[in-house]
Each structure stands twice: as C-alpha cells, then as structure tokens.
Amino acid sequence: MALLKVGNLSTEKGIKVQGFVTVMDTDTVIPVTLINGCEEGKTVLITGGVHSCEYAGIQTAIELAKEVQPEDIKGRLMICHPLNKNGFEARRPSIVPEDGKNLNRVFPGNKSGTLADKIAYMQVNEFQNQADFYIDMHGGEAHEQLTPYVYYVGNSTEEAVEIARNAASVMDCKYMVRSMATTGAYNYCGLQGTPSILMERGCSGIWDQETVDLYKKDVYNILIHLGLIKGPMTEVQNKPKDLVDLIYLNSDVAGCWYPSVDAGDEVKEGQKLGEIRDYFSNLLATYYAEYDGVILYRTSALWVDKDGGIVCYGKPE
C-alpha cells in the first residue's frame, strides 16, 4: 500500500501516526491522525470540528483517533480532530476567529485568502483529494437544538450518490436528507465525485459520553459497511427515512425568539412554530409551518438577528 502523507505527516503500511499538520504558510496547526492499515482497501476521511463548538462530533473524532489501530482496518483512515482548532480553543461558534469566516462556507478555499480560506484549501487538496469516502461530523451549534439526522450528497455522480445514501442509511437516526447544496466541506467533496455524508448528533454547546458513544457506534457501523473494518454491525434502533423539501426558515426581523416547537417534533400545516418580540414584549413576527413535517433543528438562543436561522423542518417523502 502506498505511503499515506498529509502535509508534514506521513505513514507507511501498518503504521499509525499522530501529530499536528501546519496550514500552509501560517502558524495554525490541525491535530491529525493517520492510520495506514495492514491490508489494502478504501481511504476514508473523517472530520470533526468544521464548526468549532459542535462538541459531540469533535470528541467522537478524538476517541476514534485513539481507538482505531492499523490492524483493525483494511485501508487507510485520516482523522482531523478538530479541523477548526483555533475556533474550538477560542470557544467561538462556527467561525475561524482570525477572520470571522464560517469555515463551512468557504470551500473549496483559496490558497491566497485569509486563514479560513487556507484551511479549506488545504483540507481539499491534502485530505479530500486522497479520500474514497468522506464522513463530516457535525451537530447543533451552541445556540441550536437538534434531533439526530444525516445528510448525503445529492449533487454528484449517480454512483457517488448511491454509495453515500447507502452509508447514510446505516446511521441510527430517524431521518436523512439528500443535499443538493454545493457549499460546505462534504458537498464540495461530493461535487468532485467522492461519496460524502454529514452526520448531525448532539447540540447546544454540550457533550456527554452517551452521545459520543452513540456517535461512535454510527461511525463504526459505517466503516464496517464500507469494508474498512471487519465484523458485524452493531444493532440500531432506527433506520432513517428521507425528508424532502426542507425549509430553512430565517427571521424577518431582529429580536427575542420564542419557539413553540422542539427539535424532533412532528408539526401540522399552519401550526405555530414560534414568534419574535421586542424588548417590551411587543409582537414583531409570527411563523407557521407551511406543510406537515418534522422539526430537524431550531435556534435555542433568546436573541436572533435579522435573516438569522430560526427553524429547519422537512417533509417525509
């Protein structure tokens, strides 16, 4: 099996290496684990912390990086834990603190841009370009309440979409979504023809071991499904069903947000989703469901900006 090399880290067949990869010509580094298996097989990329305060995915990546050994896998595994290290350490939700950019909105990046652009550019050219499959681990940010679900790339080749959907169907959650978006780390990877998924589990700026263990079970089942790890998959409680026609509802005004629904709730057409009031409790806006559907996530923060996201919901196919 060929040498596995990312930036200043490299490893031969049967060897695991851990260290920090420097982001191009900057002082920023990313904690990375490379595992070159004892047998040939697929190369899988796993990232946690594209969004810096989605802690369950980050801790899951850290534990996977510790647990998986070369003798466990048939193929190669690259793990970034976390990708946005600076945002994680600064406890700044979603953004790279040096430039204020949302890392997941700048892919494929720019080698001549600011730090977020360079992280994305390096992730694409050093990691994604070597991957046969990409697992991007997310969750609700510090201000979001979320029910577990998974996206799979829909804007790719027919073969890549099918492979991604089959892998997504292994996750122990109730819902999955075919994403036709072109922005974001995993969507860009899909545009290049690589099957990719984005997993959502955990939320609200907290993590606990139970959630991390459920996340790890999902990832291990996917790696078994892909043939990277041998053995039977762990039994799951849920098999995800497709949601379509997602509505990402943004606020018309800035103000105090009072939700009427929770993540995971089933709603009926015309049902009240929430309202926005000013500091004197005067009603500014009220929002209602446009169809019967399921709430995937909602803002849990009391304040929302104008045009800020407040609710995401989808329709069972």
Buried (B, 14 or more C-beta within 10 A) or exposed (E): BEEBBBBEBEBEBBBBBBBBBBBBEBEBBBBBBBBBBBBEBBBBBBBBBBBBBBBBBBBBBBBBBEEBEBEBBBBBBBBBBBBBBBBBEBEBBBBBBBBEBBBBEBBBBEEEBBBBBBBBBBBBBBBBEBBBBBBBBBBBBBBBBBBBBBBBBBBBBEEBBEBBBBBBBBBBBBBBBBBEBEBBBBBBBBBBEBBBBBBBBBBBBEBEEEBBEBBBBBBBBBBBBBEBBEEEBEEBEEEBEBBEEBBEBBBEBBBBBEBBBEBBBEBEEEBEBBBBBEEEEEEBBEBBBBBBBBBBBBBBBEEBEEEBBBBBBBBBE
